[in-house]
């Protein structure tokens, strides 16, 4: 009589020769390569796309404005996500193993939190900046100067980094979760859990700027619509040169507000599901399946690659700057004074 029984496939471990090693996810070659391509392409786009944004704004003098410095700082946060977070998360997500040491596991989570909060704080202040620019475009330059922009940028970075590092490096996030972490710990794992109290604080730090942005952009688009109607009603009337200039400035500021509003919406769509899940997970005992968590976290990571695409689609000056950078024309003498605007 034939025996159809076959021994089960051996379990793959992150570290085969170590006791207590984490179990390694086993993928066939095709899905494995596909996952590396999908995650890796996001990291590459986040790094080089945001690098182009920073170079464009910092190199071309025509782009040296307080608002653009905020955009460059936002791009820096997304660039750092692409450098310090996404490549390591790619390996962790595909292999389900952490090969980069326990210390960098903590730093990886600190970087993730710091750059996320830096992004949302920047976006929140950018929304306030756009509100002032749209409501009073001629007075705006006297209210929002380069020094104000620099102080805000420094404050946002200091607040984001100090909060994330103090929370995760002190171990306050793990208070009350010692038994759970002990049961889940294994060699080759990188579990950073946050208790319900701090999860609530994290959500509040995300929700308050989000609420401010929603209110401010709602007012911006309402005002922009009113201004557009007013300009249309005056289009057949004789305008003075000052009125014409004011209309051009107002139109430019409305277009900038629209583009940055799209960036805000992209950020919220990317990060909101992740933050909602972390709140639910913390209060219900961390019940989210691993694959669902990976989908949510990578959806959030990909936001770092979205903004350069948004700028490239809506900003002609950015497309022109990219062309000059890629072709090496930025290395020419006086290239920083190139006119990037068509009007």
C-alpha positions as CSV (number, residue, x, y, z in Angstrom):
1,X,0.0,0.0,0.0
2,X,1.4,3.4,-1.0
3,X,2.1,6.0,1.6
4,X,0.9,9.5,0.5
5,X,2.2,11.2,3.7
6,X,5.0,13.7,3.2
7,X,6.9,15.5,5.9
8,X,5.9,19.2,6.4
9,X,8.2,21.8,4.9
10,X,10.8,23.0,7.5
11,X,10.0,26.3,9.1
12,X,12.3,29.1,8.0
13,X,13.8,31.3,10.7
14,X,15.4,34.7,10.6
15,X,18.5,33.2,12.2
16,X,18.6,29.5,11.7
17,X,21.3,28.8,14.3
18,X,19.9,30.9,17.1
19,X,17.3,29.7,19.7
20,X,14.3,32.0,19.9
21,X,14.6,33.3,16.4
22,X,11.6,34.8,14.7
23,X,9.8,32.9,11.9
24,X,10.6,34.1,8.5
25,X,7.9,34.6,5.8
26,X,8.5,32.3,2.9
27,X,7.7,33.8,-0.5
28,X,8.2,32.2,-3.9
29,X,10.7,34.1,-6.1
30,X,8.2,36.0,-8.3
31,X,6.2,37.6,-5.4
32,X,9.4,38.3,-3.5
33,X,10.9,40.2,-6.4
34,X,7.6,42.0,-7.0
35,X,7.4,43.2,-3.4
36,X,11.0,44.4,-3.4
37,X,10.3,46.4,-6.6
38,X,7.1,48.0,-5.3
39,X,8.6,49.0,-1.9
40,X,12.0,49.8,-3.4
41,X,10.5,52.1,-6.1
42,X,8.7,54.0,-3.4
43,X,11.9,54.6,-1.5
44,X,13.8,55.7,-4.6
45,X,11.0,58.1,-5.7
46,X,10.8,59.6,-2.1
47,X,14.6,60.1,-2.1
48,X,15.2,61.5,-5.6
49,X,11.9,63.3,-6.0
50,X,12.2,65.2,-2.7
51,X,15.9,65.9,-3.4
52,X,14.9,67.6,-6.7
53,X,12.4,69.7,-4.8
54,X,15.0,70.8,-2.2
55,X,17.7,71.5,-4.9
56,X,15.2,73.5,-7.0
57,X,14.1,75.8,-4.2
58,X,17.5,76.3,-2.6
59,X,19.4,76.8,-5.9
60,X,17.1,79.1,-7.9
61,X,16.9,82.5,-6.4
62,X,13.5,83.1,-7.9
63,X,12.1,80.4,-5.6
64,X,13.7,81.9,-2.4
65,X,10.5,82.8,-0.6
66,X,9.3,82.1,3.0
67,X,6.5,79.8,1.7
68,X,8.9,77.8,-0.6
69,X,11.3,77.4,2.3
70,X,8.5,75.6,4.2
71,X,8.0,73.4,1.2
72,X,11.7,72.6,1.0
73,X,11.7,71.7,4.7
74,X,8.6,69.5,4.1
75,X,10.5,67.8,1.3
76,X,13.4,67.3,3.6
77,X,11.2,65.3,6.0
78,X,9.9,63.2,3.1
79,X,13.5,62.7,1.8
80,X,14.6,61.5,5.3
81,X,11.7,59.0,5.3
82,X,13.0,57.7,2.0
83,X,16.6,57.4,3.4
84,X,16.2,56.3,7.0
85,X,12.9,54.5,7.1
86,X,11.7,53.0,3.8
87,X,14.7,50.9,2.8
88,X,14.8,49.1,6.2
89,X,11.0,48.7,6.3
90,X,11.3,47.1,2.8
91,X,13.5,44.3,4.1
92,X,11.3,43.9,7.3
93,X,8.1,43.8,5.3
94,X,9.3,41.2,2.7
95,X,11.4,39.0,5.0
96,X,9.4,39.6,8.2
97,X,12.8,39.8,9.9
98,X,14.8,42.7,11.3
99,X,18.5,42.4,10.5
100,X,19.6,45.9,11.5
101,X,20.1,45.6,15.3
102,X,18.0,46.4,18.3
103,X,19.3,49.9,18.6
104,X,18.4,50.9,15.1
105,X,15.0,49.3,15.6
106,X,14.2,52.0,18.2
107,X,15.8,54.7,16.0
108,X,13.8,53.5,13.0
109,X,10.6,54.0,14.9
110,X,11.8,57.4,16.2
111,X,12.6,58.6,12.7
112,X,9.2,57.4,11.5
113,X,7.4,59.3,14.2
114,X,9.6,62.4,13.9
115,X,9.3,62.9,10.2
116,X,5.5,62.1,10.2
117,X,4.9,64.8,12.8
118,X,7.3,67.2,11.1
119,X,5.3,66.8,7.9
120,X,1.9,67.4,9.4
121,X,3.2,70.5,11.4
122,X,4.6,71.9,8.2
123,X,1.4,71.3,6.3
124,X,-0.6,72.9,9.0
125,X,1.4,76.1,9.0
126,X,1.5,76.1,5.2
127,X,-2.3,76.1,5.3
128,X,-2.3,79.1,7.6
129,X,0.3,80.8,5.3
130,X,-1.9,80.1,2.2
131,X,-4.9,81.5,4.0
132,X,-3.1,84.8,4.7
133,X,-1.8,84.9,1.1
134,X,-5.2,84.3,-0.5
135,X,-7.1,86.7,1.8
136,X,-4.7,89.6,1.6
137,X,-2.0,88.9,-1.1
138,X,-0.5,92.4,-1.1
139,X,-0.1,92.6,2.7
140,X,1.0,89.0,3.0
141,X,4.8,89.6,2.3
142,X,5.1,92.0,5.2
143,X,3.5,89.5,7.6
144,X,5.2,86.3,6.6
145,X,9.0,86.9,6.3
146,X,12.0,84.7,5.9
147,X,12.8,85.0,9.6
148,X,9.2,83.9,10.5
149,X,9.5,80.9,8.2
150,X,12.9,80.0,9.7
151,X,11.6,80.2,13.3
152,X,8.6,78.0,12.4
153,X,10.7,75.4,10.6
154,X,13.1,75.2,13.6
155,X,10.3,74.9,16.0
156,X,8.5,72.2,14.1
157,X,11.6,70.0,13.7
158,X,12.5,70.5,17.4
159,X,9.0,69.6,18.6
160,X,8.7,66.5,16.3
161,X,12.2,65.1,17.1
162,X,12.1,65.8,20.8
163,X,8.6,64.3,21.3
164,X,9.3,61.1,19.3
165,X,12.7,60.4,20.7
166,X,11.7,61.1,24.3
167,X,8.7,58.9,24.1
168,X,10.3,55.9,22.4
169,X,13.8,56.1,23.9
170,X,12.5,56.5,27.5
171,X,10.3,53.4,27.2
172,X,7.2,55.3,28.3
173,X,5.4,53.8,25.3
174,X,5.8,50.3,26.6
175,X,4.4,50.9,30.2
176,X,1.8,48.3,30.9
177,X,2.7,46.2,27.9
178,X,5.6,44.3,29.3
179,X,3.9,40.9,29.3
180,X,2.7,41.3,25.7
181,X,6.2,42.4,24.5
182,X,7.8,39.5,26.3
183,X,5.5,37.0,24.7
184,X,6.1,38.5,21.2
185,X,9.8,39.1,21.5
186,X,12.1,37.0,19.4
187,X,15.5,37.3,17.8
188,X,15.2,39.1,14.5
189,X,12.0,41.0,15.4
190,X,11.3,44.7,15.8
191,X,8.2,45.2,17.8
192,X,7.7,48.7,19.0
193,X,4.3,48.9,20.9
194,X,2.6,52.0,22.2
195,X,0.2,51.8,25.1
196,X,-3.3,53.2,24.9
197,X,-2.5,56.5,26.7
198,X,0.3,57.5,24.4
199,X,-1.6,56.3,21.3
200,X,-4.3,58.7,22.3
201,X,-1.7,61.5,22.6
202,X,-0.3,60.6,19.2
203,X,-3.7,60.7,17.7
204,X,-4.5,64.1,19.2
205,X,-1.2,65.5,17.9
206,X,-2.3,64.3,14.5
207,X,-6.0,65.3,14.8
208,X,-5.6,68.9,15.9
209,X,-3.4,70.0,12.9
210,X,-5.7,68.0,10.7
211,X,-8.8,69.8,12.0
212,X,-7.0,73.2,11.6
213,X,-6.1,72.3,8.0
214,X,-9.6,71.2,7.1
215,X,-11.1,74.4,8.5
216,X,-8.5,76.7,6.9
217,X,-8.6,75.1,3.4
218,X,-12.4,75.1,3.5
219,X,-12.2,78.9,4.0
220,X,-9.5,79.3,1.4
221,X,-11.5,77.6,-1.3
222,X,-14.6,79.5,-0.4
223,X,-12.7,82.8,-0.6
224,X,-11.0,81.8,-3.8
225,X,-14.4,81.0,-5.4
226,X,-15.7,84.5,-4.3
227,X,-12.6,86.2,-5.7
228,X,-12.9,84.3,-9.0
229,X,-16.5,85.4,-9.4
230,X,-15.5,89.0,-8.6
231,X,-12.7,88.9,-11.2
232,X,-15.1,87.5,-13.8
233,X,-17.7,90.3,-13.1
234,X,-14.9,92.9,-13.5
235,X,-13.4,91.4,-16.7
236,X,-15.4,93.6,-19.0
237,X,-14.7,96.8,-17.1
238,X,-11.7,99.0,-17.3
239,X,-9.0,98.1,-14.8
240,X,-6.1,100.1,-13.5
241,X,-2.6,98.7,-13.6
242,X,-2.7,98.2,-9.8
243,X,-6.0,96.2,-10.1
244,X,-4.5,94.1,-12.8
245,X,-1.4,93.4,-10.7
246,X,-3.5,92.5,-7.7
247,X,-5.6,90.1,-9.7
248,X,-2.5,88.4,-11.0
249,X,-1.0,88.0,-7.5
250,X,-4.4,86.7,-6.2
251,X,-4.6,84.2,-9.0
252,X,-1.1,82.9,-8.4
253,X,-1.8,82.6,-4.6
254,X,-5.0,80.7,-5.3
255,X,-3.2,78.3,-7.6
256,X,-0.5,77.7,-5.0
257,X,-3.2,77.1,-2.3
258,X,-5.0,74.6,-4.6
259,X,-1.8,72.6,-5.2
260,X,-0.9,72.5,-1.5
261,X,-4.4,71.7,-0.6
262,X,-4.1,68.6,-2.8
263,X,-0.9,67.7,-1.0
264,X,-2.7,68.0,2.3
265,X,-5.5,65.7,1.1
266,X,-2.9,63.2,-0.1
267,X,-1.3,63.3,3.4
268,X,-4.5,62.8,5.2
269,X,-5.6,59.9,2.9
270,X,-2.3,58.2,3.4
271,X,-1.9,58.6,7.2
272,X,-5.4,58.8,8.6
273,X,-6.1,55.0,8.2
274,X,-2.9,54.2,9.9
275,X,-3.6,56.5,12.9
276,X,-7.2,55.2,13.2
277,X,-5.9,51.6,13.2
278,X,-3.3,52.3,15.9
279,X,-6.0,53.8,18.2
280,X,-8.4,50.8,17.6
281,X,-5.5,48.4,18.0
282,X,-4.3,49.8,21.3
283,X,-7.7,49.7,22.9
284,X,-8.7,46.3,21.6
285,X,-5.5,44.4,22.4
286,X,-3.5,44.7,19.2
287,X,-5.7,42.6,17.0
288,X,-4.7,43.9,13.6
289,X,-3.3,41.1,11.4
290,X,0.3,41.7,10.3
291,X,-0.5,41.9,6.6
292,X,-3.2,44.6,7.2
293,X,-0.7,46.6,9.3
294,X,1.9,46.3,6.6
295,X,-0.6,47.6,4.0
296,X,-1.5,50.6,6.2
297,X,2.1,51.5,7.0
298,X,3.2,51.4,3.4
299,X,0.3,53.4,2.3
300,X,1.5,56.0,4.8
301,X,5.1,55.7,3.7
302,X,4.2,56.3,0.0
303,X,3.0,59.8,0.9
304,X,6.6,60.8,1.0
305,X,6.8,60.0,-2.7
306,X,3.5,61.7,-3.6
307,X,4.4,65.4,-3.1
308,X,7.1,65.6,-5.8
309,X,4.6,64.1,-8.3
310,X,2.0,66.6,-7.2
311,X,4.4,69.5,-7.7
312,X,5.5,68.2,-11.0
313,X,1.9,67.9,-12.2
314,X,0.7,71.3,-11.1
315,X,3.9,73.6,-11.0
316,X,5.4,74.4,-14.4
317,X,8.3,76.0,-12.6
318,X,9.1,72.7,-10.9
319,X,9.1,70.8,-14.2
320,X,11.4,73.5,-15.7
321,X,13.7,73.2,-12.7
322,X,13.8,69.4,-12.9
323,X,14.9,69.7,-16.6
324,X,17.7,72.1,-15.8
325,X,18.9,69.9,-12.9
326,X,18.8,66.6,-14.8
327,X,20.5,68.1,-17.9
328,X,23.3,69.6,-15.7
329,X,22.5,73.2,-16.7
330,X,22.4,74.2,-13.0
331,X,26.2,73.8,-13.0
332,X,26.5,76.7,-15.4
333,X,27.5,80.2,-14.2
334,X,24.5,82.3,-13.1
335,X,22.1,79.4,-13.5
336,X,20.6,80.4,-10.1
337,X,19.1,83.5,-11.7
338,X,17.2,81.5,-14.4
339,X,13.6,82.7,-14.9
340,X,11.4,79.7,-14.1
341,X,8.1,81.5,-14.5
342,X,6.3,82.0,-17.8
343,X,4.6,85.3,-16.8
